[in-house]
Structure formats: structure tokens, C-alpha cells
Amino acid sequence: MVDRSGPAMVELRSIQCAYDDKVVFEGVDLSIPRGLYTGIVGPSGSGKTTLLKVILGLVDVTAGEVLVSGARINGATSRGVGYVPQLETVNWNFPVTVEQVVLMGRHREMGWLPWPSREDRRAALDLLEHLGIRQYAQRQIRALSGGEQQRVFLARALIGRPQVLILDEPTSGVDLKTQHHILHLLSQLNRDGVTIILTTHDLNSVARHLPWVICFNRSLVAQGDPQEVFTSETLSRTYNSEMVVVRQNGLLLIADSPNAGAHYTPRKVGVEDGDRDPV
């Protein structure tokens, strides 16, 4: 259990972010406790990836301040933060092996030396072994499947021994079995003390696997246990489109309503809707 009243691992205070004078979001306040395993959900273009980059120090803010583990981020990623980007953003034509990709996460420890030490290589191979892909260490990264590539970039983030692990769409483009494997692996890392923040479009996987969720669409809509936060009203406001949430045998099933895509207008429904949340 996470003490949500304790010190924050990540804190955003009145953040405003803009690209080319176009404001992405403003007035964002967010506190993520140490040890939390949380998912950020919202529609495409809602600012989720930008929010991650603000925490990483990859995007400058035009107002407010960002703190990680109590230290203010000043345009540089904190040493205690690991990052797994979207696979779609990777240049797969770059000739590099799996082991070399993982060792890229060790660059701060290497110092001025242009090559990895024996200890660096041992750490990389141990991580690949733990993730079940050591046999691919000398294979070109582009030759792997999507799930295997995702684990390689996870190893690259973990080799720096981060306190916070940030992942942008880690289950995108992989099959259902691989999605569950990745989320279970992240749960294990979280139990080992790593604070994990990820973005995803898979609401049903979030409901099954994550203990905390943040609904975001250019502002914070809601946050909390998905069993409580994932209601039709909250998700419809988040996605600005009608959503249906069905609760059955302790499970949440989330889908677009027949009116998905229409502008969301809150309405009340009667008791006859049974266990289905109002849309």
C-alpha cells in the first residue's frame, strides 16, 4: 500500500506548457506519491505525452515548477528517472544491437570512457536474462518482435536503476498476451520500490492491472482507484464522447457507446439501466 499522504515523488505546481505559442495545457497541479503504480489515460492530442516529457525535463514549461524526489527539474532529466518511449518514435534503420541499446542507458555511469566496462556489460546481460531476451543480445534491434523490442527499451531504462520509471504507451502494438506480460512485469518492479507512471489507451487493461489512474485531457479530470474513477460520466468527460462502463462479477468492461463521437452532454438515467453506469 502506498502512503498517499507522504512526500511526493513527482509534483507539478501550476504548470503551463506551450509549443510555438500554442498552449497545450495550463494550471496543472499533480502530485504522485512515492511507490505509486499509475496510468494516465485520455484521448489522442490531450497532452499525455507532453505531460510525461514535462516530468522528464524534455520540454520546458512556460509557468510553474516541476519537482522529482523534491528536486526541481531545470531542463534536464533527473538521474533517478528512467524513460521508455513509444516504439513508433524509434528509428529502426539505425544499425544497433540489443546489447548496445541497453548500454545506452548506462552512459552517465560510463563517464568520459567511450566504451562499456565489464561490469556495464554484465549488468546489461543480467537484465536481458531477467526479461527473457538474453539470447537476442547480439541481434539487430529491428529484427525483434514488438514485445521483444519493448522489453529491450525497458532494460535500457532499468540499467540506470531509476527510482521513477516513465513509459509512453508500453502496450501499444503488441498482442494481448504480451500486454499482460508487460503490465505484470511492471507490477513486479513496482513491488520492488519503483514508482511507475505510464500512458495508455487500453482502459480495460488499466482497470484490471493498475491500482491508480489519472484521467487527463489538457487538465486533470479525475484520479483514483479505477474501480471508483472509471464511470461513464468521468470517462465521457475525459474523452468528450459518450462511454459505457459495465460492472459484472467484480470486473469493469469499458467501451464506446453507440453515440461515440458525438459531443458529450451529461444526462441522467433511471434505475432501469441496472448495473450500467449512466452515459
C-alpha positions as CSV (number, residue, x, y, z in Angstrom):
1,M,0.0,0.0,0.0
2,V,1.2,3.5,-0.9
3,D,1.1,6.3,1.7
4,R,-0.6,9.0,-0.4
5,S,-0.2,11.5,2.4
6,G,3.6,11.1,2.4
7,P,6.2,13.0,0.3
8,A,5.6,13.2,-3.4
9,M,7.9,11.5,-5.9
10,V,6.7,13.7,-8.7
11,E,5.0,17.1,-8.2
12,L,3.7,19.6,-10.7
13,R,2.7,23.0,-9.5
14,S,0.6,25.3,-11.7
15,I,2.2,24.0,-14.8
16,Q,1.7,25.6,-18.2
17,C,3.3,24.2,-21.4
18,A,3.1,25.5,-24.9
19,Y,4.6,24.8,-28.4
20,D,5.1,27.8,-30.7
21,D,3.0,30.0,-28.5
22,K,0.1,27.4,-28.6
23,V,-0.8,26.4,-25.1
24,V,-1.1,22.6,-24.6
25,F,-2.3,22.8,-21.0
26,E,-2.1,25.3,-18.2
27,G,-2.7,25.4,-14.4
28,V,-2.0,21.7,-14.0
29,D,-1.4,20.6,-10.4
30,L,-0.5,17.0,-9.8
31,S,1.1,15.1,-7.0
32,I,2.3,11.4,-7.5
33,P,3.4,9.7,-4.2
34,R,6.5,7.6,-4.0
35,G,5.9,4.0,-4.8
36,L,2.7,4.6,-6.8
37,Y,1.9,2.5,-10.0
38,T,-0.3,4.7,-12.1
39,G,-1.7,5.0,-15.6
40,I,-2.5,8.3,-17.4
41,V,-5.5,7.9,-19.8
42,G,-7.1,10.3,-22.2
43,P,-7.8,10.8,-25.9
44,S,-5.1,11.4,-28.6
45,G,-4.0,15.0,-28.5
46,S,-4.9,15.5,-24.9
47,G,-1.3,16.3,-23.8
48,K,-0.5,13.0,-22.1
49,T,2.9,12.6,-23.9
50,T,3.7,16.2,-23.3
51,L,2.9,15.7,-19.6
52,L,5.4,12.9,-19.4
53,K,8.1,15.0,-21.2
54,V,7.5,17.8,-18.7
55,I,8.2,15.4,-15.8
56,L,11.3,14.1,-17.7
57,G,12.6,17.6,-18.3
58,L,12.5,17.2,-22.1
59,V,10.0,20.0,-22.5
60,D,10.4,23.4,-20.9
61,V,7.4,24.8,-19.1
62,T,6.2,28.4,-19.5
63,A,4.9,28.7,-16.0
64,G,5.0,26.7,-12.8
65,E,7.6,24.2,-11.5
66,V,8.3,20.5,-11.7
67,L,9.9,18.6,-8.8
68,V,11.1,15.0,-8.8
69,S,12.0,13.5,-5.5
70,G,11.9,17.0,-4.0
71,A,14.4,18.5,-6.5
72,R,13.4,21.0,-9.1
73,I,13.7,19.9,-12.8
74,N,15.6,22.5,-14.8
75,G,15.6,21.4,-18.4
76,A,17.4,18.1,-17.7
77,T,16.2,14.6,-16.9
78,S,16.8,13.6,-13.3
79,R,19.3,10.9,-12.6
80,G,16.7,8.9,-10.8
81,V,14.2,8.7,-13.8
82,G,14.1,6.0,-16.5
83,Y,12.2,6.5,-19.7
84,V,10.6,4.1,-22.2
85,P,9.4,5.9,-25.3
86,Q,6.7,4.9,-27.8
87,L,8.1,2.3,-30.2
88,E,6.7,4.4,-33.1
89,T,9.2,7.1,-32.4
90,V,12.3,4.9,-32.7
91,N,14.4,4.9,-35.9
92,W,14.6,1.2,-36.7
93,N,17.0,1.8,-39.5
94,F,19.8,2.7,-37.1
95,P,22.3,-0.3,-37.0
96,V,22.5,-1.2,-33.4
97,T,22.3,-4.5,-31.4
98,V,20.1,-5.3,-28.5
99,E,23.0,-5.1,-26.0
100,Q,24.2,-1.8,-27.4
101,V,20.7,-0.3,-26.9
102,V,20.6,-1.4,-23.3
103,L,24.1,0.0,-22.7
104,M,22.9,3.4,-23.9
105,G,21.1,3.6,-20.5
106,R,24.4,3.4,-18.8
107,H,26.0,6.4,-20.4
108,R,26.0,8.5,-17.2
109,E,27.9,5.9,-15.3
110,M,30.4,5.4,-18.1
111,G,31.8,8.9,-17.7
112,W,34.3,10.0,-20.3
113,L,35.1,6.5,-21.4
114,P,33.7,5.8,-24.9
115,W,33.2,2.1,-24.3
116,P,31.4,0.0,-21.6
117,S,33.2,-1.7,-18.8
118,R,32.9,-5.4,-18.0
119,E,30.6,-4.5,-15.2
120,D,28.4,-2.5,-17.6
121,R,28.1,-5.4,-19.9
122,R,27.4,-7.9,-17.1
123,A,24.6,-5.6,-15.9
124,A,23.1,-5.4,-19.4
125,L,23.2,-9.1,-19.9
126,D,21.7,-9.8,-16.4
127,L,18.8,-7.5,-17.2
128,L,18.2,-9.2,-20.6
129,E,18.3,-12.5,-18.8
130,H,15.7,-11.3,-16.3
131,L,13.5,-10.1,-19.1
132,G,13.8,-13.3,-21.0
133,I,15.6,-12.0,-24.1
134,R,19.3,-12.6,-23.4
135,Q,19.6,-14.8,-26.4
136,Y,19.0,-11.8,-28.6
137,A,21.8,-9.7,-27.2
138,Q,23.8,-9.6,-30.4
139,R,20.8,-9.4,-32.7
140,Q,19.9,-6.2,-34.5
141,I,17.1,-4.4,-32.6
142,R,14.9,-4.1,-35.8
143,A,14.8,-7.9,-36.1
144,L,12.8,-8.4,-32.9
145,S,9.1,-8.5,-32.4
146,G,7.2,-5.5,-30.9
147,G,7.0,-7.2,-27.5
148,E,10.7,-8.0,-27.5
149,Q,11.6,-4.5,-28.6
150,Q,9.6,-3.1,-25.7
151,R,11.5,-5.3,-23.3
152,V,14.8,-4.1,-24.7
153,F,13.9,-0.5,-24.1
154,L,12.6,-1.4,-20.6
155,A,16.1,-2.9,-19.9
156,R,17.7,0.3,-21.2
157,A,15.7,2.3,-18.7
158,L,16.3,-0.1,-15.8
159,I,20.0,-0.3,-16.2
160,G,20.3,3.1,-14.7
161,R,18.5,1.9,-11.5
162,P,15.7,4.5,-11.6
163,Q,13.5,5.5,-8.7
164,V,10.8,6.5,-11.2
165,L,10.0,4.7,-14.5
166,I,8.1,6.6,-17.1
167,L,6.6,4.7,-20.1
168,D,4.7,6.1,-23.1
169,E,2.2,3.6,-24.5
170,P,4.2,0.5,-23.4
171,T,1.4,-1.9,-24.5
172,S,0.8,-0.3,-27.9
173,G,1.2,-2.5,-31.0
174,V,1.6,-5.8,-29.1
175,D,-0.7,-8.7,-28.7
176,L,-2.9,-9.3,-25.7
177,K,-0.7,-11.9,-24.0
178,T,2.3,-9.5,-24.3
179,Q,0.3,-6.7,-22.9
180,H,-0.5,-8.7,-19.8
181,H,3.2,-9.8,-19.5
182,I,4.5,-6.2,-19.7
183,L,1.9,-5.0,-17.1
184,H,2.7,-7.9,-14.7
185,L,6.4,-7.2,-15.1
186,L,5.8,-3.5,-14.2
187,S,3.8,-4.6,-11.2
188,Q,6.8,-6.7,-10.0
189,L,9.1,-3.7,-10.5
190,N,6.7,-1.5,-8.5
191,R,6.7,-4.1,-5.7
192,D,10.5,-3.7,-5.7
193,G,10.0,0.0,-4.9
194,V,10.0,1.7,-8.3
195,T,7.4,4.4,-8.9
196,I,5.8,3.8,-12.3
197,I,3.9,6.2,-14.5
198,L,2.6,5.2,-17.9
199,T,0.2,6.4,-20.5
200,T,-2.1,4.0,-22.4
201,H,-5.3,3.9,-24.5
202,D,-6.2,0.5,-23.1
203,L,-8.8,1.3,-20.5
204,N,-9.7,-2.3,-19.8
205,S,-6.1,-3.3,-19.1
206,V,-5.7,-0.4,-16.7
207,A,-8.9,-1.4,-14.9
208,R,-7.5,-5.0,-14.5
209,H,-3.9,-4.3,-13.6
210,L,-3.3,-0.8,-12.2
211,P,-4.2,0.4,-8.7
212,W,-4.4,4.1,-9.6
213,V,-5.4,6.1,-12.7
214,I,-5.2,9.7,-13.8
215,C,-7.8,10.9,-16.3
216,F,-6.3,13.7,-18.3
217,N,-7.5,15.9,-21.2
218,R,-5.5,19.2,-21.2
219,S,-6.3,19.3,-17.5
220,L,-6.8,16.8,-14.6
221,V,-10.3,15.4,-14.9
222,A,-10.1,12.9,-12.1
223,Q,-7.8,10.5,-10.3
224,G,-8.0,7.5,-8.0
225,D,-8.7,3.8,-8.0
226,P,-10.0,2.8,-11.4
227,Q,-12.9,0.9,-9.7
228,E,-14.1,4.2,-8.5
229,V,-12.9,6.6,-11.2
230,F,-13.9,4.6,-14.3
231,T,-17.5,5.7,-14.5
232,S,-19.4,6.6,-17.7
233,E,-19.7,10.2,-16.6
234,T,-16.0,10.6,-15.8
235,L,-14.8,8.8,-18.9
236,S,-17.2,10.7,-21.1
237,R,-15.9,14.0,-19.8
238,T,-12.3,12.8,-20.3
239,Y,-12.9,11.7,-23.9
240,N,-15.6,14.2,-24.7
241,S,-17.6,11.3,-26.2
242,E,-20.2,9.0,-24.6
243,M,-18.7,5.9,-23.0
244,V,-20.3,2.8,-21.4
245,V,-18.9,1.1,-18.3
246,V,-20.4,-2.3,-17.3
247,R,-19.7,-3.8,-14.0
248,Q,-20.1,-7.6,-13.8
249,N,-18.7,-10.1,-11.3
250,G,-16.2,-7.6,-9.9
251,L,-14.9,-6.7,-13.4
252,L,-15.1,-3.5,-15.4
253,L,-15.8,-3.6,-19.1
254,I,-15.4,-0.3,-20.9
255,A,-16.4,0.6,-24.5
256,D,-17.7,3.4,-26.7
257,S,-21.4,3.9,-26.6
258,P,-23.4,3.8,-29.9
259,N,-23.2,7.6,-29.8
260,A,-19.4,7.7,-29.6
261,G,-18.0,10.7,-31.4
262,A,-21.0,12.9,-30.6
263,H,-20.3,15.8,-28.3
264,Y,-20.8,14.8,-24.7
265,T,-23.8,16.3,-22.9
266,P,-24.3,14.9,-19.4
267,R,-27.7,13.4,-18.8
268,K,-29.5,11.4,-16.0
269,V,-30.9,7.9,-16.5
270,G,-33.3,5.9,-14.4
271,V,-33.0,2.8,-12.3
272,E,-33.9,0.6,-15.3
273,D,-30.3,0.9,-16.6
274,G,-29.3,-1.6,-13.9
275,D,-25.6,-2.0,-13.3
276,R,-24.6,0.0,-16.4
277,D,-23.2,3.4,-15.5
278,P,-25.1,6.4,-16.9
279,V,-23.9,7.8,-20.2
